[in-house]
Amino acid sequence: MKPSPHALIDLYEARMPYGKYAGVRLVDLPEPYVVWMAGEGFPAGRLGRQLAEVYEIKINGLEYLFKPFRGHTP
């Protein structure tokens, strides 16, 4: 199953709304931080779903999916 380009764009543009990494794109969060959050439990709602997606992408080495967007700045 091929991921939706629109879903990837939305995920790429999503930013961390709070904490030490406030304003950082979710896809650019350090992997150890995302793994820690997974252990603590992701927040409810859209942010939690997006963080869970980022977690899966990072632990499976799929960061290359965002390479086409790296030149795109919203």
PyMOL CGO cylinders between C-alpha atoms (Angstrom):
from pymol import cmd
from pymol.cgo import CYLINDER

trace = [
    CYLINDER, 0.00, 0.00, 0.00, 1.43, 3.36, -1.07, 0.3, 1, 1, 1, 1, 1, 1,
    CYLINDER, 1.43, 3.36, -1.07, 1.04, 6.25, 1.38, 0.3, 1, 1, 1, 1, 1, 1,
    CYLINDER, 1.04, 6.25, 1.38, -1.06, 9.22, 0.29, 0.3, 1, 1, 1, 1, 1, 1,
    CYLINDER, -1.06, 9.22, 0.29, 1.11, 12.18, -0.77, 0.3, 1, 1, 1, 1, 1, 1,
    CYLINDER, 1.11, 12.18, -0.77, -1.37, 14.53, 0.91, 0.3, 1, 1, 1, 1, 1, 1,
    CYLINDER, -1.37, 14.53, 0.91, -1.11, 12.63, 4.19, 0.3, 1, 1, 1, 1, 1, 1,
    CYLINDER, -1.11, 12.63, 4.19, 2.69, 12.79, 4.00, 0.3, 1, 1, 1, 1, 1, 1,
    CYLINDER, 2.69, 12.79, 4.00, 2.59, 16.53, 3.32, 0.3, 1, 1, 1, 1, 1, 1,
    CYLINDER, 2.59, 16.53, 3.32, 0.29, 17.09, 6.30, 0.3, 1, 1, 1, 1, 1, 1,
    CYLINDER, 0.29, 17.09, 6.30, 2.59, 15.02, 8.50, 0.3, 1, 1, 1, 1, 1, 1,
    CYLINDER, 2.59, 15.02, 8.50, 5.69, 16.81, 7.19, 0.3, 1, 1, 1, 1, 1, 1,
    CYLINDER, 5.69, 16.81, 7.19, 4.17, 20.22, 7.93, 0.3, 1, 1, 1, 1, 1, 1,
    CYLINDER, 4.17, 20.22, 7.93, 2.94, 19.31, 11.45, 0.3, 1, 1, 1, 1, 1, 1,
    CYLINDER, 2.94, 19.31, 11.45, 4.91, 20.91, 14.26, 0.3, 1, 1, 1, 1, 1, 1,
    CYLINDER, 4.91, 20.91, 14.26, 5.32, 20.10, 17.92, 0.3, 1, 1, 1, 1, 1, 1,
    CYLINDER, 5.32, 20.10, 17.92, 3.03, 22.51, 19.78, 0.3, 1, 1, 1, 1, 1, 1,
    CYLINDER, 3.03, 22.51, 19.78, 4.69, 22.44, 23.21, 0.3, 1, 1, 1, 1, 1, 1,
    CYLINDER, 4.69, 22.44, 23.21, 7.72, 21.51, 25.28, 0.3, 1, 1, 1, 1, 1, 1,
    CYLINDER, 7.72, 21.51, 25.28, 11.42, 21.55, 24.56, 0.3, 1, 1, 1, 1, 1, 1,
    CYLINDER, 11.42, 21.55, 24.56, 10.81, 20.97, 20.85, 0.3, 1, 1, 1, 1, 1, 1,
    CYLINDER, 10.81, 20.97, 20.85, 7.94, 23.46, 20.39, 0.3, 1, 1, 1, 1, 1, 1,
    CYLINDER, 7.94, 23.46, 20.39, 7.85, 24.60, 16.76, 0.3, 1, 1, 1, 1, 1, 1,
    CYLINDER, 7.85, 24.60, 16.76, 9.97, 21.72, 15.44, 0.3, 1, 1, 1, 1, 1, 1,
    CYLINDER, 9.97, 21.72, 15.44, 8.48, 19.61, 12.66, 0.3, 1, 1, 1, 1, 1, 1,
    CYLINDER, 8.48, 19.61, 12.66, 7.31, 16.29, 14.06, 0.3, 1, 1, 1, 1, 1, 1,
    CYLINDER, 7.31, 16.29, 14.06, 9.36, 14.47, 11.42, 0.3, 1, 1, 1, 1, 1, 1,
    CYLINDER, 9.36, 14.47, 11.42, 12.47, 16.31, 12.66, 0.3, 1, 1, 1, 1, 1, 1,
    CYLINDER, 12.47, 16.31, 12.66, 12.06, 15.37, 16.31, 0.3, 1, 1, 1, 1, 1, 1,
    CYLINDER, 12.06, 15.37, 16.31, 15.02, 13.33, 17.58, 0.3, 1, 1, 1, 1, 1, 1,
    CYLINDER, 15.02, 13.33, 17.58, 14.30, 9.62, 17.42, 0.3, 1, 1, 1, 1, 1, 1,
    CYLINDER, 14.30, 9.62, 17.42, 15.15, 9.03, 21.11, 0.3, 1, 1, 1, 1, 1, 1,
    CYLINDER, 15.15, 9.03, 21.11, 12.54, 11.65, 22.06, 0.3, 1, 1, 1, 1, 1, 1,
    CYLINDER, 12.54, 11.65, 22.06, 9.87, 10.03, 19.88, 0.3, 1, 1, 1, 1, 1, 1,
    CYLINDER, 9.87, 10.03, 19.88, 10.73, 6.60, 21.32, 0.3, 1, 1, 1, 1, 1, 1,
    CYLINDER, 10.73, 6.60, 21.32, 10.50, 8.03, 24.84, 0.3, 1, 1, 1, 1, 1, 1,
    CYLINDER, 10.50, 8.03, 24.84, 7.09, 9.54, 24.04, 0.3, 1, 1, 1, 1, 1, 1,
    CYLINDER, 7.09, 9.54, 24.04, 5.93, 6.17, 22.71, 0.3, 1, 1, 1, 1, 1, 1,
    CYLINDER, 5.93, 6.17, 22.71, 6.87, 4.62, 26.05, 0.3, 1, 1, 1, 1, 1, 1,
    CYLINDER, 6.87, 4.62, 26.05, 5.07, 7.34, 27.99, 0.3, 1, 1, 1, 1, 1, 1,
    CYLINDER, 5.07, 7.34, 27.99, 2.01, 7.20, 25.76, 0.3, 1, 1, 1, 1, 1, 1,
    CYLINDER, 2.01, 7.20, 25.76, 1.20, 9.59, 22.95, 0.3, 1, 1, 1, 1, 1, 1,
    CYLINDER, 1.20, 9.59, 22.95, -1.35, 12.32, 23.63, 0.3, 1, 1, 1, 1, 1, 1,
    CYLINDER, -1.35, 12.32, 23.63, -4.93, 11.85, 22.48, 0.3, 1, 1, 1, 1, 1, 1,
    CYLINDER, -4.93, 11.85, 22.48, -6.22, 13.20, 19.21, 0.3, 1, 1, 1, 1, 1, 1,
    CYLINDER, -6.22, 13.20, 19.21, -4.56, 14.22, 15.97, 0.3, 1, 1, 1, 1, 1, 1,
    CYLINDER, -4.56, 14.22, 15.97, -1.19, 15.05, 17.56, 0.3, 1, 1, 1, 1, 1, 1,
    CYLINDER, -1.19, 15.05, 17.56, -1.01, 11.59, 19.12, 0.3, 1, 1, 1, 1, 1, 1,
    CYLINDER, -1.01, 11.59, 19.12, -1.85, 9.90, 15.81, 0.3, 1, 1, 1, 1, 1, 1,
    CYLINDER, -1.85, 9.90, 15.81, 0.76, 11.98, 14.00, 0.3, 1, 1, 1, 1, 1, 1,
    CYLINDER, 0.76, 11.98, 14.00, 3.40, 11.22, 16.62, 0.3, 1, 1, 1, 1, 1, 1,
    CYLINDER, 3.40, 11.22, 16.62, 2.57, 7.51, 16.35, 0.3, 1, 1, 1, 1, 1, 1,
    CYLINDER, 2.57, 7.51, 16.35, 3.06, 7.75, 12.57, 0.3, 1, 1, 1, 1, 1, 1,
    CYLINDER, 3.06, 7.75, 12.57, 6.38, 9.54, 13.03, 0.3, 1, 1, 1, 1, 1, 1,
    CYLINDER, 6.38, 9.54, 13.03, 7.42, 6.84, 15.50, 0.3, 1, 1, 1, 1, 1, 1,
    CYLINDER, 7.42, 6.84, 15.50, 6.67, 4.08, 12.99, 0.3, 1, 1, 1, 1, 1, 1,
    CYLINDER, 6.67, 4.08, 12.99, 8.49, 5.95, 10.23, 0.3, 1, 1, 1, 1, 1, 1,
    CYLINDER, 8.49, 5.95, 10.23, 11.58, 6.53, 12.36, 0.3, 1, 1, 1, 1, 1, 1,
    CYLINDER, 11.58, 6.53, 12.36, 11.89, 3.04, 13.85, 0.3, 1, 1, 1, 1, 1, 1,
    CYLINDER, 11.89, 3.04, 13.85, 11.45, 1.49, 10.40, 0.3, 1, 1, 1, 1, 1, 1,
    CYLINDER, 11.45, 1.49, 10.40, 14.00, 3.75, 8.70, 0.3, 1, 1, 1, 1, 1, 1,
    CYLINDER, 14.00, 3.75, 8.70, 11.45, 5.36, 6.38, 0.3, 1, 1, 1, 1, 1, 1,
    CYLINDER, 11.45, 5.36, 6.38, 12.59, 8.98, 6.79, 0.3, 1, 1, 1, 1, 1, 1,
    CYLINDER, 12.59, 8.98, 6.79, 13.41, 8.99, 3.07, 0.3, 1, 1, 1, 1, 1, 1,
    CYLINDER, 13.41, 8.99, 3.07, 9.66, 9.37, 2.45, 0.3, 1, 1, 1, 1, 1, 1,
    CYLINDER, 9.66, 9.37, 2.45, 10.04, 13.05, 3.38, 0.3, 1, 1, 1, 1, 1, 1,
    CYLINDER, 10.04, 13.05, 3.38, 13.04, 13.77, 1.17, 0.3, 1, 1, 1, 1, 1, 1,
    CYLINDER, 13.04, 13.77, 1.17, 10.89, 15.17, -1.69, 0.3, 1, 1, 1, 1, 1, 1,
    CYLINDER, 10.89, 15.17, -1.69, 9.42, 17.74, 0.73, 0.3, 1, 1, 1, 1, 1, 1,
    CYLINDER, 9.42, 17.74, 0.73, 12.68, 19.00, 2.21, 0.3, 1, 1, 1, 1, 1, 1,
    CYLINDER, 12.68, 19.00, 2.21, 12.87, 21.91, -0.25, 0.3, 1, 1, 1, 1, 1, 1,
    CYLINDER, 12.87, 21.91, -0.25, 9.23, 22.84, 0.40, 0.3, 1, 1, 1, 1, 1, 1,
    CYLINDER, 9.23, 22.84, 0.40, 8.65, 25.40, 3.16, 0.3, 1, 1, 1, 1, 1, 1,
    CYLINDER, 8.65, 25.40, 3.16, 5.05, 26.17, 4.10, 0.3, 1, 1, 1, 1, 1, 1,
]
cmd.load_cgo(trace, "trace")
